[in-house]
């Protein structure tokens, strides 16, 4: 069985002098330097009492320091627990309690902003209430210069990564817990996904079957899903500034992609780039799209604007990534929300209610504190078109009208493909008798012209089931979105339409 850490260190030996990792300031580590820092970090952690099986809370922004420390922690036999300190003190406390970590690594500025003082006051004025990181009963690691509020004795990432002569290379251990990522769950019962060195390696290998990476490629992204496979393939991984939003600054995105061959975008970012008219560099070969539905109308625009680029729509989730990948051509030809064929090793089947169930070597061990997982229920409704998966909706997005279940994802792609429509979302709004009326929210394309709602209403009977015909159609300048991936916020849209 493959092992993520072994594969990264192998790439360090095979591609030693080649550039491996470049940060937003242009500082670069070669593959050999990256491997040496990982092994040195592991050795120094062990020397400071870090033992196999220890968990490390991790709040270091994406960058070379973060990658070196994360891989070094795994090489020392530990597990990296990604935690977001901005979720609020109560949820943060519940998550750290569940994680039962012995160490914590954070930005120096995070330590300084989480203790009483001017930085904490500034954060509170901006609506951010940070937990007191320094008060955690753990050993501390800081990334960045020492600042007031950083615990005395906190180890710096730079000192950990200083060269160690003859640092031992860890043995393969694909069953070792490597990463814990918090996903859903209430404040009282948070959920955390546990991945092993083996499941992560299988995920990277699955992605590599469709994503052409090698020593002659450069990926520009802050997504580990694409960056780590690049390192394993001997490619060059460059990172944008932390928190960079392509939709807010398409010109900066284009500048960062200069000479890049691969990148990852969420659909809203790609749409913003296309709307801006800013040209992307001709070196691009593949653009991976994911974290939200990738529908044919957007892909048609992308193919017209960038005919020499291959667009890959990636479907997966934290529990198992990736599950399937479809090209723009495949999705456009199909017309619906085609996910593609399950990737090698991934198994997919449908439950009695149509929910998609998946499993494979890239699936997580399970949720922290719960029995091992044998199959993951995705929460997505799907159908099988031969050996291809077609998404029909989300179970929780289902609309109930007059005793009929209406799944928006089954109809939204074909509505969005109508002339003049840039986006289409169906939501159920409760009425006075407890039923739901269906409201169709449309975002017009730039060339839509007047009367869009009337034209769409006239076309609907020929393309959607009678049970899904909306009671009301409204045209909005934009749809509310939420989170880092900027998915459509259906709850916010429903509340807005109810008013």
Secondary structure, DSSP 8 states (H G I E B T S, - for coil): ---HHHHHHHHHHHTTTSEEEE-TT--EEEHHHHHHHHHHHHHHHHHTT--TT-EEEEE--SSHHHHHHHHHHHHTT-EEEE--GGG-HHHHHHHHHHHT-SEEEEEHHHHHHTSSSHHHHHHHHTT-----GGGSSSEEEEESS--TTS-TT-EEHHHHTS--TT-------TTSEEEEEEEEE-SSSEEEEEEEHHHHHHHHHHHHTTS---TT-EEE-S-HHHHHHHHHTT-EEE---TT--GGG-HHHHHHHTTT--EEEE-HHHHHHHHHHT----TT--EEEE-SS---HHHHHHHHHH-TTSEEEEEEEETTEEEEEEEEHHHHHHH-SEEEEEB-TT-EEEE-TTSEEEEE-TTB-SEETTS---SSEEEEEEEEEETTEEEEEEEGGG-EEETTEEE-HHHHHHHHHTSTTEEEEEEEEEE-TTS-EEEEEEEEE-TT--S-HHHHHHHHHTTTS-GGG--SEEEEES---EETTTTEE-HHHHHHHHH-
